[in-house]
């Protein structure tokens, strides 16, 4: 079954770390990605640009509007994700626990809803 592990961090706290700590954490991310690739569990993984680069899109009464920046002010921002294959939620949680940000942020684990176009 596919699960997405959404990575939430405090961008400001991460930006304030000394470069050697940032490099160490990033090395852990690369090592985890390599391990998950080796086990055949990694489907995709990406880091996101800072939340200040976000654009929120809404359509109301048929009119499209956009707003720059994050939708809401929060302590933690969505910083990236891992899309993994796991036999069950317990295994997906164990994978999420290996994500470096689990130590100082939070990881939201959600199963993927696999849908098909009606009639196919």
C-alpha angles and dihedrals in degrees: 000000000000121000131182119217108203112203118216121188139162100254093199093054092048092048090053094058119107112260093249090058092048089050091050093051092046089050088055090052091052091047091051091048090051092049093049091047090051092051092047092241100111114093098164140337130185140168119222130227115252117293089249087072093057125113119202115213124200133173115203124171088352094304122119118219132177134201125195120232131017123339092232137006109252135163092239126041131202103261104170147315148236119216106202142174113234133167092232145342092279091059091045089052091051089052091048089052089060093057107106094228090062085080096058106011132023138269121214112206118201132168116239115247103226108205134176131210108261112263096025 
